[in-house]
Amino acid sequence: MEPGEAFVYSFNLSRVYYGRRSNRAKRAVDLLRSLVARHAKVSPESVKILDDVNNYIWSRGIQRPPRRVKVLVRVVKDEEGNVKALVEMANKKLRPGKIELKEKSQ
């Protein structure tokens, strides 16, 4: 993905249920981070998961995270030239795939 692009992904997190129960939500966040890094072609350290996604994953506790999450991934370039991926919750009506970002008119 190039900087300035945005995609809607529906990630399957059910593979975290195959391990022990004690820290499934943390493993789900780590799995989401690695999947976004692979799709956005950035390092896992440069993936920023926003609070709404984190709260959704942790909403049912540490032992029962949701099995699927639909997220909007935006790739941006900061002032220093580093490429980062921002992960936020997607609208229920958005379909997976590339979306066009609307520029704010001033």
Helices and strands as residue ranges (DSSP letters): E 6-12, G 14-18, H 24-40, G 44-46, E 47-49, H 51-58, E 68-77, E 83-89, E 97-99
